[in-house]
């Protein structure tokens, strides 16, 4: 039986074209015996979003993306897509910020969040644009099968956030987070059934967290094994880095496989 799956890339600002290009390459390099037919589209309207089975929120400027989404009438549909309908969603860099339930180093009223990941992210954690960098990173979830065991992934970090804390799973807003200075939280979605899945840490960047903790006094930073740069919780996946700015399609192939598995067991309405 052939599966027809539509994957959207939020195309309001940022590196949406680069994601679309790698998605098309990843689809051709996937299992040749697959019966899945992929459709990739740019998403700028609620109608386009409603036609998607899955979505990527690309890197860019998170405050700008949130502002444009609100003006386009997309912000609330995006929250429903992620937190009520529970459709597969991947956020890279700015997308990770938007998908967090809490974001620090943010002025009140200066950032709207979509939510979906029970984490607090630290925006622009590594510093300014000039402090962007590349690093080879180990992503254990890529180690299985044809994706290549133990091959490092070329991580591109541009004004990158990190997950500085895994939050407790509670219903509604993270009330303790809302009381923190320069921290914003995502609005609750009471109509969405609370999920039981805890946040999985899928990738870390070793060696930098202690330096940043000493410099900025970030006492909550989880640096036992390095900075958290990739997480997943139920239908939501987030990365601090930009796989779309490389020629390596392994993360895109992996995510499409996750999407295909999810859509296969979720009947379309």
C-alpha positions as CSV (number, residue, x, y, z in Angstrom):
1,X,0.0,0.0,0.0
2,X,1.4,3.4,-1.0
3,X,1.6,6.2,1.6
4,X,1.3,9.8,0.5
5,X,2.9,12.1,3.0
6,X,3.1,15.9,2.9
7,X,5.9,17.6,4.8
8,X,5.8,21.3,5.1
9,X,8.7,23.7,5.9
10,X,7.6,27.0,7.6
11,X,8.7,29.6,5.0
12,X,8.3,32.9,6.8
13,X,12.0,33.6,7.4
14,X,15.3,31.8,7.6
15,X,16.8,28.7,6.0
16,X,13.6,27.1,4.7
17,X,14.9,26.6,1.1
18,X,17.9,24.7,2.4
19,X,15.7,22.3,4.3
20,X,13.5,21.7,1.2
21,X,16.6,20.9,-0.9
22,X,17.9,18.4,1.6
23,X,14.5,16.8,2.1
24,X,14.2,16.1,-1.6
25,X,17.7,14.5,-1.6
26,X,16.9,12.5,1.6
27,X,13.7,11.2,0.0
28,X,15.7,9.8,-3.0
29,X,18.3,8.2,-0.8
30,X,15.8,6.5,1.5
31,X,14.9,2.8,1.2
32,X,14.5,2.0,-2.5
33,X,11.8,-0.5,-1.6
34,X,9.7,2.1,0.2
35,X,6.2,2.7,-1.0
36,X,6.1,6.2,0.4
37,X,5.4,9.1,-1.9
38,X,6.7,12.4,-0.5
39,X,5.4,15.9,-1.1
40,X,7.4,18.8,0.2
41,X,5.9,22.3,0.4
42,X,6.5,25.8,1.7
43,X,4.1,26.8,4.4
44,X,3.0,30.4,4.8
45,X,-0.8,30.1,5.5
46,X,-3.0,28.2,7.9
47,X,-4.5,26.4,4.8
48,X,-1.1,25.2,3.7
49,X,-0.3,24.0,7.3
50,X,-3.5,22.1,7.5
51,X,-2.5,20.0,4.4
52,X,0.7,18.8,6.1
53,X,1.3,15.6,7.9
54,X,4.6,16.9,9.4
55,X,6.5,20.2,9.6
56,X,10.0,21.6,9.9
57,X,10.5,25.0,11.6
58,X,13.9,26.2,10.2
59,X,16.6,28.3,11.7
60,X,16.4,32.1,11.4
61,X,15.4,34.7,13.9
62,X,13.0,33.3,16.4
63,X,11.4,36.6,17.4
64,X,10.9,37.6,13.8
65,X,9.4,34.2,12.8
66,X,6.9,34.4,15.8
67,X,6.0,37.9,14.9
68,X,5.3,37.1,11.2
69,X,3.4,33.9,12.2
70,X,1.1,36.0,14.5
71,X,0.5,38.5,11.7
72,X,-0.3,35.7,9.2
73,X,-2.7,34.1,11.6
74,X,-0.4,31.1,11.9
75,X,0.7,31.2,15.5
76,X,-2.4,29.5,17.0
77,X,-2.7,26.9,14.2
78,X,1.0,26.0,14.7
79,X,0.3,25.5,18.5
80,X,-2.6,23.2,17.6
81,X,-0.5,21.4,15.0
82,X,2.2,20.6,17.6
83,X,0.4,20.3,20.9
84,X,-3.2,19.2,20.0
85,X,-3.0,17.2,16.8
86,X,0.5,16.0,17.8
87,X,1.9,15.9,14.3
88,X,5.6,15.3,13.8
89,X,7.5,18.6,14.0
90,X,11.2,19.3,13.8
91,X,12.8,22.7,14.8
92,X,16.4,23.7,14.0
93,X,18.1,26.5,16.0
94,X,15.4,29.2,16.0
95,X,12.9,26.4,15.5
96,X,14.1,24.7,18.7
97,X,13.5,27.9,20.6
98,X,10.0,28.2,19.3
99,X,9.2,24.6,20.2
100,X,10.4,25.0,23.8
101,X,8.0,25.4,26.7
102,X,10.4,28.0,28.2
103,X,13.1,30.3,26.9
104,X,15.6,32.2,29.0
105,X,17.6,35.4,28.2
106,X,14.3,36.8,26.7
107,X,12.7,40.0,27.7
108,X,9.0,39.7,28.7
109,X,6.8,40.2,25.7
110,X,9.8,39.9,23.4
111,X,9.3,36.3,22.2
112,X,6.2,34.2,21.5
113,X,6.7,30.4,21.8
114,X,4.8,27.5,20.3
115,X,5.8,24.9,22.8
116,X,5.7,21.2,22.7
117,X,9.1,20.3,24.3
118,X,9.3,20.3,28.1
119,X,12.6,22.1,28.1
120,X,14.0,25.5,28.9
121,X,16.3,26.8,26.1
122,X,19.0,29.4,26.4
123,X,18.8,31.7,23.4
124,X,22.0,32.7,21.7
125,X,23.8,30.6,24.2
126,X,27.2,30.6,22.4
127,X,27.2,34.4,21.8
128,X,27.0,36.7,18.8
129,X,27.0,35.9,15.1
130,X,30.8,36.3,15.1
131,X,31.1,33.5,17.7
132,X,29.3,31.0,15.5
133,X,31.3,27.8,14.8
134,X,31.4,24.3,13.3
135,X,32.1,21.1,15.2
136,X,32.0,17.4,14.6
137,X,29.4,15.9,16.8
138,X,28.4,12.4,17.7
139,X,24.7,11.7,17.3
140,X,24.0,8.2,18.6
141,X,20.5,8.0,17.0
142,X,22.3,8.0,13.6
143,X,24.5,5.0,14.5
144,X,22.0,2.4,13.4
145,X,22.0,0.6,10.1
146,X,22.6,2.4,6.8
147,X,23.0,5.8,8.4
148,X,26.6,5.0,9.2
149,X,28.0,3.8,12.6
150,X,30.2,6.2,14.5
151,X,30.5,8.7,11.7
152,X,30.6,12.3,13.2
153,X,28.1,14.8,12.0
154,X,29.2,18.3,10.8
155,X,27.4,20.5,13.3
156,X,26.9,24.1,12.2
157,X,26.1,26.4,15.2
158,X,25.0,30.0,14.3
159,X,23.9,32.1,17.3
160,X,22.8,28.7,18.6
161,X,20.6,27.9,21.6
162,X,21.0,25.0,23.9
163,X,18.7,23.1,26.2
164,X,19.8,24.2,29.6
165,X,17.2,22.3,31.6
166,X,14.7,19.5,31.2
167,X,11.5,20.6,32.8
168,X,9.1,18.6,34.9
169,X,6.0,17.4,33.0
170,X,3.0,19.4,34.4
171,X,-0.3,20.4,33.0
172,X,-0.5,23.9,31.6
173,X,2.2,26.6,31.8
174,X,5.4,25.9,33.6
175,X,4.5,28.2,36.4
176,X,7.9,28.2,38.0
177,X,9.5,29.1,34.7
178,X,7.1,32.1,34.3
179,X,8.5,33.6,37.5
180,X,12.1,33.6,36.4
181,X,13.7,36.8,35.2
182,X,14.0,37.3,31.4
183,X,12.1,34.0,30.8
184,X,9.0,33.4,28.7
185,X,6.8,30.4,28.6
186,X,4.5,28.9,25.9
187,X,0.7,29.1,26.5
188,X,-1.0,25.9,27.6
189,X,-3.2,23.8,25.3
190,X,-5.8,22.3,27.7
191,X,-7.6,20.7,24.8
192,X,-4.5,18.7,24.0
193,X,-4.2,15.4,25.9
194,X,-1.1,15.5,28.1
195,X,1.6,13.2,26.9
196,X,3.4,10.9,29.1
197,X,6.7,10.7,27.1
198,X,9.6,12.3,28.8
199,X,12.2,14.4,27.0
200,X,14.9,12.2,25.4
201,X,18.4,13.7,25.0
202,X,19.6,12.7,21.6
203,X,22.8,14.7,21.3
204,X,25.3,16.7,23.3
205,X,28.3,18.9,22.5
206,X,31.1,18.2,25.0
207,X,33.7,20.5,26.2
208,X,32.1,24.0,26.0
209,X,29.5,24.0,28.8
210,X,31.8,24.6,31.7
211,X,33.5,27.5,30.0
212,X,30.1,29.2,29.4
213,X,28.9,28.3,32.9
214,X,32.0,30.0,34.4
215,X,31.6,33.0,32.1
216,X,27.9,33.7,32.7
217,X,27.2,31.9,36.0
218,X,24.5,29.7,34.6
219,X,23.9,27.5,37.7
220,X,21.1,25.5,36.1
221,X,23.1,24.3,33.1
222,X,23.3,20.6,32.8
223,X,27.0,20.0,31.9
224,X,27.6,16.5,33.2
225,X,28.3,15.3,29.6
226,X,28.2,18.6,27.7
227,X,25.6,20.9,26.3
228,X,22.3,19.4,25.2
229,X,21.9,20.1,21.4
230,X,19.3,17.5,20.3
231,X,16.1,16.4,22.0
232,X,12.9,14.6,21.2
233,X,9.6,14.3,23.0
234,X,6.8,12.3,21.5
235,X,6.1,14.1,18.1
236,X,8.6,16.9,18.6
237,X,12.3,16.9,17.6
238,X,14.7,19.8,18.1
239,X,18.3,20.5,17.2
240,X,20.5,23.5,18.2
241,X,22.5,23.1,15.0
242,X,21.7,23.4,11.3
243,X,21.8,20.1,9.4
244,X,20.3,21.9,6.5
245,X,23.4,24.0,6.0
246,X,25.5,20.9,5.4
247,X,25.7,18.3,2.6
248,X,25.0,15.5,5.1
249,X,21.4,14.2,4.7
250,X,21.5,11.7,7.5
251,X,19.4,13.6,10.0
252,X,16.8,14.4,7.3
253,X,16.7,10.7,6.3
254,X,16.3,9.7,10.0
255,X,13.5,12.2,10.6
256,X,11.6,11.2,7.4
257,X,11.7,7.6,8.7
258,X,10.3,8.8,12.0
259,X,7.6,10.7,10.1
260,X,6.7,7.7,7.9
261,X,6.4,5.4,11.0
262,X,4.2,7.9,12.8
263,X,1.9,8.6,9.8
264,X,1.6,4.9,9.1
265,X,-0.1,4.3,12.5
266,X,-2.1,7.5,12.6
267,X,-5.2,7.4,10.4
268,X,-5.8,10.6,8.3
269,X,-9.0,12.5,9.0
